[in-house]
Each structure stands twice: as structure tokens, then as C-alpha cells.
Amino acid sequence: MPPKGKPKTKGQKQIYLENNETLKFYSSVMGITSGLHIVFRLLWFYESFLWYNWVLLILSVVTYFGCYKLLSSMAKATFSETGTLVDGGIDLNMESGMAEHIKDIILLTAIVQFLGIFSDYFWLLWLLGPIRAFYLVWVNFLSPWFFAPPPPEDDEKKMRKKERKVYKRY
């Protein structure tokens, strides 16, 4: 049963602190998985590390960097001249926000990069990102637009009646 009354809101200081913890967590996820991938693939499985593995490693690092920069710019706090917190930034832990999708991209990349240590075929799981993006675009924008019911067409008699009402007012 949901709680009664007004939903509780977070203060700017709480948002600021939670955003810092979130950024710290995701930066450690990115660093650990990239480090594990480099250590295991380059040191133990070097003979199977081909040119496309370098490309995939660079793409994953670029994806990490872009997502992290986007998250940190969203969570950028503003302070007054005296040093007090004015705005804690956008709440990164808000449900169904843009930050949620960016964090999903980071986690998908981390999982794929970790599994990519064991087999190159796991990199194909990275295609789940564009598939999910297409699904969200389809459900939220395209499907309602394509399958919207047509506007009701008035027959000629009703149209004339409406026109007479409009002309009577003037």
C-alpha cells in the first residue's frame, strides 16, 4: 500500500551528495571492468587479441567517457559566492529520467566488456543498446503517431449546423 499524503522530496544537499556517490560508483565500475579487460586480454589471451579487439576496447572506453561526461554535466552543482549550495544539479537517481538510460548504457558496456574477456561473441550483446533505443522510440513516439485513431469526421449536415451557429453569433 503506498504511503498517504504528499510524496517526500529530496533537498538540494541530499541530491548533491547522492549524485557524487552515483558518479563515484559508476567511475569505479568503468575503471574496474576496463582494467580487468586490459589485464586479462592483453596478458593472458594476447595471442587472440586482434585488431578488432583494439577497436572494441577503444569504442567501449569512448562510450564510458561520453556517458560519464554527460552524467557529470547533468549533476553539476552551483554554489553561491559564499560557498553555499544553490543547486545540486539534476537528480541522477530519479526514476525514468535521462540519467537512468545513460546509466543503463554504462552497465551494458561494462557487462559486455567483462564478458568479452572470455569470448569475442559476447560483444554482440552490445547490440541490445540500439534495440532498446528503437523500442523506446517506437513505444513513446512512433507507435502512438502511426496508430492514433483518425479524427472524427462530421457529416455534411452537422457541418452546416455548426456554420449556422457561428454565423448567428455575428
Secondary structure, DSSP 8 states (H G I E B T S, - for coil): ---SSS-----HHHHHHHHHHHHHHHHHHHHHHHHHHHHIIIIISGGG--HHHHHHHHHHHHHHHHHHHHHHHHT--EE-TTS-EEE--S-TT-TTSHHHHHHHHHHHHHHHHHHTTT-GGGGGGGGHHHHHHHHHHIIIIIHHHHT--------HHHHHHHHHHHHHH-
